[in-house]
Amino acid sequence: MLEASDGTLIYLQNRGFVYRKDPDSGVPAGVGADPSTPYYFRITPAFRTPIGPHDWLTRTVILGVGKRHQNPDYTYFRYYAVL
């Protein structure tokens, strides 16, 4: 759940893929790949909101990119609306 600055609660569900990439080919690396190898981390969020100023999220195609943080408690997401 997210809470907008106006207090509206927004339900967010992310679905996607994350795997290590082979740095030379860009394709998934095998089991036991070097943990420092970059990740392919793409998501497609789905939102549920009440009717109002945030319901545009429910009818917009949005894609996201994730990034793992060194601290395993954190993951960064960046979202893009497809217009």
Biopython code that builds the backbone (N, CA, C, O; Angstrom):
import numpy as np
from Bio.PDB.StructureBuilder import StructureBuilder

atoms = [
    (1, "MET", "N", (0.841, -1.178, 0.000)),
    (1, "MET", "CA", (0.000, 0.000, 0.000)),
    (1, "MET", "C", (0.885, 1.240, 0.000)),
    (1, "MET", "O", (1.919, 1.304, 0.665)),
    (2, "LEU", "N", (0.439, 2.205, -0.765)),
    (2, "LEU", "CA", (1.067, 3.518, -0.780)),
    (2, "LEU", "C", (0.063, 4.516, -0.212)),
    (2, "LEU", "O", (-1.146, 4.320, -0.328)),
    (3, "GLU", "N", (0.554, 5.560, 0.387)),
    (3, "GLU", "CA", (-0.326, 6.623, 0.825)),
    (3, "GLU", "C", (0.094, 7.899, 0.122)),
    (3, "GLU", "O", (1.215, 8.375, 0.300)),
    (4, "ALA", "N", (-0.816, 8.458, -0.687)),
    (4, "ALA", "CA", (-0.547, 9.705, -1.402)),
    (4, "ALA", "C", (-0.507, 10.864, -0.412)),
    (4, "ALA", "O", (-0.950, 10.737, 0.729)),
    (5, "SER", "N", (0.024, 11.982, -0.861)),
    (5, "SER", "CA", (0.142, 13.150, 0.032)),
    (5, "SER", "C", (-1.216, 13.660, 0.501)),
    (5, "SER", "O", (-1.295, 14.347, 1.519)),
    (6, "ASP", "N", (-2.296, 13.332, -0.230)),
    (6, "ASP", "CA", (-3.630, 13.748, 0.200)),
    (6, "ASP", "C", (-4.314, 12.713, 1.094)),
    (6, "ASP", "O", (-5.481, 12.867, 1.455)),
    (7, "GLY", "N", (-3.571, 11.650, 1.448)),
    (7, "GLY", "CA", (-4.104, 10.618, 2.327)),
    (7, "GLY", "C", (-4.755, 9.447, 1.620)),
    (7, "GLY", "O", (-5.136, 8.476, 2.274)),
    (8, "THR", "N", (-4.896, 9.507, 0.286)),
    (8, "THR", "CA", (-5.500, 8.413, -0.469)),
    (8, "THR", "C", (-4.616, 7.173, -0.389)),
    (8, "THR", "O", (-3.403, 7.256, -0.584)),
    (9, "LEU", "N", (-5.226, 6.025, -0.103)),
    (9, "LEU", "CA", (-4.492, 4.763, -0.091)),
    (9, "LEU", "C", (-4.533, 4.154, -1.487)),
    (9, "LEU", "O", (-5.596, 4.060, -2.102)),
    (10, "ILE", "N", (-3.371, 3.742, -1.979)),
    (10, "ILE", "CA", (-3.231, 3.181, -3.316)),
    (10, "ILE", "C", (-2.596, 1.806, -3.176)),
    (10, "ILE", "O", (-1.510, 1.666, -2.614)),
    (11, "TYR", "N", (-3.289, 0.783, -3.696)),
    (11, "TYR", "CA", (-2.755, -0.574, -3.664)),
    (11, "TYR", "C", (-1.860, -0.754, -4.878)),
    (11, "TYR", "O", (-2.249, -0.409, -5.994)),
    (12, "LEU", "N", (-0.680, -1.283, -4.673)),
    (12, "LEU", "CA", (0.299, -1.497, -5.739)),
    (12, "LEU", "C", (0.745, -2.943, -5.730)),
    (12, "LEU", "O", (1.118, -3.481, -4.688)),
    (13, "GLN", "N", (0.706, -3.576, -6.901)),
    (13, "GLN", "CA", (1.234, -4.934, -7.053)),
    (13, "GLN", "C", (2.212, -4.917, -8.211)),
    (13, "GLN", "O", (1.842, -4.574, -9.334)),
    (14, "ASN", "N", (3.462, -5.286, -7.948)),
    (14, "ASN", "CA", (4.498, -5.361, -8.975)),
    (14, "ASN", "C", (4.666, -6.804, -9.431)),
    (14, "ASN", "O", (4.741, -7.724, -8.616)),
    (15, "ARG", "N", (4.723, -6.984, -10.732)),
    (15, "ARG", "CA", (5.080, -8.284, -11.309)),
    (15, "ARG", "C", (6.221, -8.039, -12.271)),
    (15, "ARG", "O", (6.271, -7.005, -12.936)),
    (16, "GLY", "N", (7.129, -8.982, -12.345)),
    (16, "GLY", "CA", (8.236, -8.766, -13.261)),
    (16, "GLY", "C", (9.261, -9.877, -13.229)),
    (16, "GLY", "O", (9.001, -10.997, -12.790)),
    (17, "PHE", "N", (10.441, -9.518, -13.714)),
    (17, "PHE", "CA", (11.541, -10.459, -13.841)),
    (17, "PHE", "C", (12.809, -9.841, -13.284)),
    (17, "PHE", "O", (13.062, -8.647, -13.443)),
    (18, "VAL", "N", (13.588, -10.662, -12.638)),
    (18, "VAL", "CA", (14.917, -10.239, -12.206)),
    (18, "VAL", "C", (15.854, -11.430, -12.369)),
    (18, "VAL", "O", (15.576, -12.531, -11.893)),
    (19, "TYR", "N", (16.972, -11.183, -13.054)),
    (19, "TYR", "CA", (18.003, -12.205, -13.168)),
    (19, "TYR", "C", (19.324, -11.542, -13.513)),
    (19, "TYR", "O", (19.361, -10.421, -14.022)),
    (20, "ARG", "N", (20.400, -12.245, -13.232)),
    (20, "ARG", "CA", (21.727, -11.713, -13.562)),
    (20, "ARG", "C", (21.949, -11.847, -15.062)),
    (20, "ARG", "O", (21.549, -12.834, -15.678)),
    (21, "LYS", "N", (22.593, -10.838, -15.637)),
    (21, "LYS", "CA", (22.904, -10.873, -17.057)),
    (21, "LYS", "C", (24.354, -11.260, -17.265)),
    (21, "LYS", "O", (25.227, -10.904, -16.474)),
    (22, "ASP", "N", (24.597, -11.990, -18.331)),
    (22, "ASP", "CA", (25.955, -12.245, -18.784)),
    (22, "ASP", "C", (26.439, -10.920, -19.387)),
    (22, "ASP", "O", (25.844, -10.445, -20.355)),
    (23, "PRO", "N", (27.493, -10.316, -18.846)),
    (23, "PRO", "CA", (27.889, -8.991, -19.307)),
    (23, "PRO", "C", (28.289, -8.932, -20.778)),
    (23, "PRO", "O", (28.223, -7.864, -21.387)),
    (24, "ASP", "N", (28.701, -10.053, -21.360)),
    (24, "ASP", "CA", (29.127, -10.042, -22.756)),
    (24, "ASP", "C", (27.971, -10.171, -23.733)),
    (24, "ASP", "O", (27.999, -9.570, -24.807)),
    (25, "SER", "N", (26.958, -10.943, -23.377)),
    (25, "SER", "CA", (25.875, -11.193, -24.323)),
    (25, "SER", "C", (24.552, -10.547, -23.933)),
    (25, "SER", "O", (23.672, -10.388, -24.779)),
    (26, "GLY", "N", (24.396, -10.169, -22.655)),
    (26, "GLY", "CA", (23.141, -9.594, -22.212)),
    (26, "GLY", "C", (22.073, -10.622, -21.913)),
    (26, "GLY", "O", (20.964, -10.258, -21.522)),
    (27, "VAL", "N", (22.379, -11.905, -22.088)),
    (27, "VAL", "CA", (21.395, -12.953, -21.804)),
    (27, "VAL", "C", (21.592, -13.461, -20.387)),
    (27, "VAL", "O", (22.639, -13.214, -19.789)),
    (28, "PRO", "N", (20.607, -14.169, -19.834)),
    (28, "PRO", "CA", (20.732, -14.646, -18.455)),
    (28, "PRO", "C", (21.986, -15.491, -18.243)),
    (28, "PRO", "O", (22.335, -16.335, -19.068)),
    (29, "ALA", "N", (22.642, -15.244, -17.134)),
    (29, "ALA", "CA", (23.821, -16.020, -16.761)),
    (29, "ALA", "C", (23.374, -17.293, -16.053)),
    (29, "ALA", "O", (22.268, -17.362, -15.517)),
    (30, "GLY", "N", (24.223, -18.273, -16.057)),
    (30, "GLY", "CA", (23.895, -19.556, -15.439)),
    (30, "GLY", "C", (23.926, -19.508, -13.924)),
    (30, "GLY", "O", (24.277, -18.496, -13.318)),
    (31, "VAL", "N", (23.551, -20.623, -13.331)),
    (31, "VAL", "CA", (23.572, -20.754, -11.875)),
    (31, "VAL", "C", (24.993, -20.544, -11.391)),
    (31, "VAL", "O", (25.948, -21.014, -12.010)),
    (32, "GLY", "N", (25.124, -19.838, -10.286)),
    (32, "GLY", "CA", (26.445, -19.577, -9.728)),
    (32, "GLY", "C", (27.151, -18.404, -10.382)),
    (32, "GLY", "O", (28.364, -18.251, -10.243)),
    (33, "ALA", "N", (26.392, -17.565, -11.104)),
    (33, "ALA", "CA", (27.004, -16.410, -11.758)),
    (33, "ALA", "C", (27.588, -15.464, -10.717)),
    (33, "ALA", "O", (27.148, -15.426, -9.568)),
    (34, "ASP", "N", (28.562, -14.722, -11.135)),
    (34, "ASP", "CA", (29.221, -13.743, -10.269)),
    (34, "ASP", "C", (28.181, -12.752, -9.737)),
    (34, "ASP", "O", (27.487, -12.117, -10.531)),
    (35, "PRO", "N", (28.056, -12.604, -8.409)),
    (35, "PRO", "CA", (27.041, -11.699, -7.858)),
    (35, "PRO", "C", (27.233, -10.233, -8.238)),
    (35, "PRO", "O", (26.295, -9.445, -8.117)),
    (36, "SER", "N", (28.424, -9.848, -8.695)),
    (36, "SER", "CA", (28.636, -8.456, -9.102)),
    (36, "SER", "C", (28.129, -8.199, -10.521)),
    (36, "SER", "O", (28.118, -7.053, -10.970)),
    (37, "THR", "N", (27.712, -9.243, -11.232)),
    (37, "THR", "CA", (27.174, -9.094, -12.579)),
    (37, "THR", "C", (25.880, -8.289, -12.522)),
    (37, "THR", "O", (25.071, -8.492, -11.616)),
    (38, "PRO", "N", (25.671, -7.380, -13.471)),
    (38, "PRO", "CA", (24.451, -6.563, -13.446)),
    (38, "PRO", "C", (23.177, -7.403, -13.572)),
    (38, "PRO", "O", (23.187, -8.518, -14.095)),
    (39, "TYR", "N", (22.102, -6.838, -13.082)),
    (39, "TYR", "CA", (20.811, -7.512, -13.121)),
    (39, "TYR", "C", (19.932, -6.932, -14.218)),
    (39, "TYR", "O", (20.000, -5.745, -14.537)),
    (40, "TYR", "N", (19.106, -7.803, -14.785)),
    (40, "TYR", "CA", (17.981, -7.383, -15.620)),
    (40, "TYR", "C", (16.805, -7.393, -14.660)),
    (40, "TYR", "O", (16.453, -8.449, -14.135)),
    (41, "PHE", "N", (16.191, -6.244, -14.420)),
    (41, "PHE", "CA", (15.151, -6.127, -13.398)),
    (41, "PHE", "C", (14.067, -5.214, -13.957)),
    (41, "PHE", "O", (14.180, -3.990, -13.893)),
    (42, "ARG", "N", (13.015, -5.819, -14.505)),
    (42, "ARG", "CA", (11.916, -5.069, -15.114)),
    (42, "ARG", "C", (10.608, -5.462, -14.461)),
    (42, "ARG", "O", (10.398, -6.627, -14.125)),
    (43, "ILE", "N", (9.720, -4.480, -14.279)),
    (43, "ILE", "CA", (8.460, -4.732, -13.586)),
    (43, "ILE", "C", (7.303, -4.049, -14.316)),
    (43, "ILE", "O", (7.486, -3.077, -15.050)),
    (44, "THR", "N", (6.120, -4.589, -14.088)),
    (44, "THR", "CA", (4.889, -3.971, -14.569)),
    (44, "THR", "C", (3.967, -3.843, -13.365)),
    (44, "THR", "O", (3.409, -4.839, -12.906)),
    (45, "PRO", "N", (3.801, -2.638, -12.854)),
    (45, "PRO", "CA", (2.951, -2.435, -11.690)),
    (45, "PRO", "C", (1.470, -2.381, -12.080)),
    (45, "PRO", "O", (1.117, -1.972, -13.186)),
    (46, "ALA", "N", (0.633, -2.796, -11.161)),
    (46, "ALA", "CA", (-0.819, -2.641, -11.299)),
    (46, "ALA", "C", (-1.296, -1.900, -10.059)),
    (46, "ALA", "O", (-0.888, -2.206, -8.939)),
    (47, "PHE", "N", (-2.162, -0.928, -10.277)),
    (47, "PHE", "CA", (-2.645, -0.084, -9.186)),
    (47, "PHE", "C", (-4.148, -0.257, -9.005)),
    (47, "PHE", "O", (-4.880, -0.491, -9.967)),
    (48, "ARG", "N", (-4.591, -0.139, -7.767)),
    (48, "ARG", "CA", (-6.017, -0.034, -7.439)),
    (48, "ARG", "C", (-6.183, 1.202, -6.582)),
    (48, "ARG", "O", (-5.548, 1.347, -5.538)),
    (49, "THR", "N", (-7.046, 2.086, -7.042)),
    (49, "THR", "CA", (-7.284, 3.337, -6.316)),
    (49, "THR", "C", (-8.779, 3.620, -6.281)),
    (49, "THR", "O", (-9.522, 3.120, -7.126)),
    (50, "PRO", "N", (-9.227, 4.410, -5.323)),
    (50, "PRO", "CA", (-10.616, 4.866, -5.381)),
    (50, "PRO", "C", (-10.762, 5.868, -6.532)),
    (50, "PRO", "O", (-9.778, 6.460, -6.976)),
    (51, "ILE", "N", (-11.986, 6.050, -7.002)),
    (51, "ILE", "CA", (-12.235, 7.047, -8.037)),
    (51, "ILE", "C", (-11.857, 8.412, -7.478)),
    (51, "ILE", "O", (-12.252, 8.777, -6.370)),
    (52, "GLY", "N", (-11.090, 9.154, -8.258)),
    (52, "GLY", "CA", (-10.633, 10.462, -7.809)),
    (52, "GLY", "C", (-9.361, 10.859, -8.519)),
    (52, "GLY", "O", (-9.109, 10.406, -9.636)),
    (53, "PRO", "N", (-8.557, 11.695, -7.895)),
    (53, "PRO", "CA", (-7.395, 12.269, -8.576)),
    (53, "PRO", "C", (-6.290, 11.276, -8.919)),
    (53, "PRO", "O", (-5.406, 11.599, -9.712)),
    (54, "HIS", "N", (-6.318, 10.076, -8.342)),
    (54, "HIS", "CA", (-5.247, 9.109, -8.596)),
    (54, "HIS", "C", (-5.695, 7.940, -9.481)),
    (54, "HIS", "O", (-4.896, 7.048, -9.767)),
    (55, "ASP", "N", (-6.963, 7.931, -9.918)),
    (55, "ASP", "CA", (-7.446, 6.774, -10.675)),
    (55, "ASP", "C", (-6.859, 6.678, -12.081)),
    (55, "ASP", "O", (-7.052, 5.667, -12.755)),
    (56, "TRP", "N", (-6.146, 7.710, -12.536)),
    (56, "TRP", "CA", (-5.448, 7.618, -13.815)),
    (56, "TRP", "C", (-4.432, 6.475, -13.798)),
    (56, "TRP", "O", (-4.102, 5.916, -14.844)),
    (57, "LEU", "N", (-3.936, 6.127, -12.594)),
    (57, "LEU", "CA", (-2.982, 5.017, -12.475)),
    (57, "LEU", "C", (-3.598, 3.688, -12.917)),
    (57, "LEU", "O", (-2.880, 2.798, -13.374)),
    (58, "THR", "N", (-4.901, 3.548, -12.788)),
    (58, "THR", "CA", (-5.570, 2.288, -13.110)),
    (58, "THR", "C", (-5.800, 2.114, -14.605)),
    (58, "THR", "O", (-6.132, 1.016, -15.051)),
    (59, "ARG", "N", (-5.628, 3.181, -15.390)),
    (59, "ARG", "CA", (-5.878, 3.089, -16.824)),
    (59, "ARG", "C", (-4.689, 3.582, -17.651)),
    (59, "ARG", "O", (-4.854, 4.035, -18.784)),
    (60, "THR", "N", (-3.500, 3.488, -17.077)),
    (60, "THR", "CA", (-2.270, 3.895, -17.747)),
    (60, "THR", "C", (-1.307, 2.711, -17.773)),
    (60, "THR", "O", (-1.144, 2.009, -16.775)),
    (61, "VAL", "N", (-0.670, 2.497, -18.929)),
    (61, "VAL", "CA", (0.364, 1.462, -19.025)),
    (61, "VAL", "C", (1.635, 2.026, -18.401)),
    (61, "VAL", "O", (2.145, 3.065, -18.819)),
    (62, "ILE", "N", (2.128, 1.324, -17.405)),
    (62, "ILE", "CA", (3.313, 1.777, -16.678)),
    (62, "ILE", "C", (4.314, 0.638, -16.638)),
    (62, "ILE", "O", (3.958, -0.505, -16.351)),
    (63, "LEU", "N", (5.567, 0.954, -16.926)),
    (63, "LEU", "CA", (6.663, -0.013, -16.857)),
    (63, "LEU", "C", (7.656, 0.479, -15.824)),
    (63, "LEU", "O", (7.737, 1.675, -15.545)),
    (64, "GLY", "N", (8.407, -0.448, -15.259)),
    (64, "GLY", "CA", (9.355, -0.068, -14.237)),
    (64, "GLY", "C", (10.684, -0.785, -14.356)),
    (64, "GLY", "O", (10.795, -1.844, -14.973)),
    (65, "VAL", "N", (11.679, -0.184, -13.753)),
    (65, "VAL", "CA", (13.026, -0.747, -13.665)),
    (65, "VAL", "C", (13.378, -0.812, -12.187)),
    (65, "VAL", "O", (13.176, 0.149, -11.445)),
    (66, "GLY", "N", (13.901, -1.944, -11.773)),
    (66, "GLY", "CA", (14.301, -2.109, -10.386)),
    (66, "GLY", "C", (15.804, -2.155, -10.249)),
    (66, "GLY", "O", (16.516, -2.484, -11.198)),
    (67, "LYS", "N", (16.279, -1.826, -9.077)),
    (67, "LYS", "CA", (17.706, -1.901, -8.773)),
    (67, "LYS", "C", (17.855, -2.398, -7.348)),
    (67, "LYS", "O", (17.262, -1.844, -6.422)),
    (68, "ARG", "N", (18.635, -3.427, -7.178)),
    (68, "ARG", "CA", (18.882, -3.943, -5.834)),
    (68, "ARG", "C", (19.855, -3.024, -5.106)),
    (68, "ARG", "O", (20.794, -2.493, -5.699)),
    (69, "HIS", "N", (19.617, -2.853, -3.837)),
    (69, "HIS", "CA", (20.488, -2.048, -2.986)),
    (69, "HIS", "C", (21.439, -2.993, -2.270)),
    (69, "HIS", "O", (21.122, -4.168, -2.085)),
    (70, "GLN", "N", (22.591, -2.498, -1.869)),
    (70, "GLN", "CA", (23.548, -3.343, -1.144)),
    (70, "GLN", "C", (22.939, -3.892, 0.134)),
    (70, "GLN", "O", (23.222, -5.025, 0.522)),
    (71, "ASN", "N", (22.108, -3.101, 0.786)),
    (71, "ASN", "CA", (21.390, -3.562, 1.968)),
    (71, "ASN", "C", (20.190, -4.365, 1.460)),
    (71, "ASN", "O", (19.364, -3.810, 0.736)),
    (72, "PRO", "N", (20.063, -5.636, 1.808)),
    (72, "PRO", "CA", (18.981, -6.458, 1.258)),
    (72, "PRO", "C", (17.578, -6.007, 1.653)),
    (72, "PRO", "O", (16.596, -6.539, 1.136)),
    (73, "ASP", "N", (17.464, -5.039, 2.555)),
    (73, "ASP", "CA", (16.153, -4.540, 2.950)),
    (73, "ASP", "C", (15.602, -3.498, 1.975)),
    (73, "ASP", "O", (14.461, -3.062, 2.131)),
    (74, "TYR", "N", (16.383, -3.092, 0.981)),
    (74, "TYR", "CA", (15.976, -2.017, 0.087)),
    (74, "TYR", "C", (16.054, -2.443, -1.367)),
    (74, "TYR", "O", (16.982, -3.145, -1.770)),
    (75, "THR", "N", (15.082, -2.019, -2.144)),
    (75, "THR", "CA", (15.085, -2.135, -3.592)),
    (75, "THR", "C", (14.540, -0.829, -4.139)),
    (75, "THR", "O", (13.541, -0.310, -3.641)),
    (76, "TYR", "N", (15.194, -0.297, -5.164)),
    (76, "TYR", "CA", (14.753, 0.942, -5.783)),
    (76, "TYR", "C", (13.936, 0.614, -7.030)),
    (76, "TYR", "O", (14.281, -0.300, -7.780)),
    (77, "PHE", "N", (12.860, 1.355, -7.250)),
    (77, "PHE", "CA", (12.047, 1.210, -8.440)),
    (77, "PHE", "C", (11.905, 2.567, -9.116)),
    (77, "PHE", "O", (11.721, 3.586, -8.451)),
    (78, "ARG", "N", (11.993, 2.573, -10.437)),
    (78, "ARG", "CA", (11.728, 3.771, -11.221)),
    (78, "ARG", "C", (10.648, 3.397, -12.229)),
    (78, "ARG", "O", (10.772, 2.400, -12.941)),
    (79, "TYR", "N", (9.581, 4.204, -12.286)),
    (79, "TYR", "CA", (8.429, 3.896, -13.122)),
    (79, "TYR", "C", (8.317, 4.880, -14.273)),
    (79, "TYR", "O", (8.673, 6.052, -14.145)),
    (80, "TYR", "N", (7.810, 4.382, -15.412)),
    (80, "TYR", "CA", (7.612, 5.193, -16.597)),
    (80, "TYR", "C", (6.211, 4.946, -17.147)),
    (80, "TYR", "O", (5.824, 3.797, -17.362)),
    (81, "ALA", "N", (5.450, 6.011, -17.376)),
    (81, "ALA", "CA", (4.143, 5.903, -18.023)),
    (81, "ALA", "C", (4.357, 5.872, -19.530)),
    (81, "ALA", "O", (5.074, 6.709, -20.079)),
    (82, "VAL", "N", (3.738, 4.910, -20.190)),
    (82, "VAL", "CA", (3.837, 4.792, -21.644)),
    (82, "VAL", "C", (2.709, 5.619, -22.251)),
    (82, "VAL", "O", (1.533, 5.320, -22.044)),
    (83, "LEU", "N", (3.063, 6.638, -22.986)),
    (83, "LEU", "CA", (2.066, 7.550, -23.564)),
    (83, "LEU", "C", (1.904, 7.313, -25.045)),
    (83, "LEU", "O", (1.107, 7.990, -25.695)),
]
sb = StructureBuilder()
sb.init_structure("model")
sb.init_model(0)
sb.init_chain("A")
sb.init_seg("    ")
for serial, (resi, resn, name, xyz) in enumerate(atoms, 1):
    if name == "N":
        sb.init_residue(resn, " ", resi, " ")
    sb.init_atom(name, np.array(xyz, "f"), 0.0, 1.0, " ", f" {name:<3s}", serial, name[0])
structure = sb.get_structure()
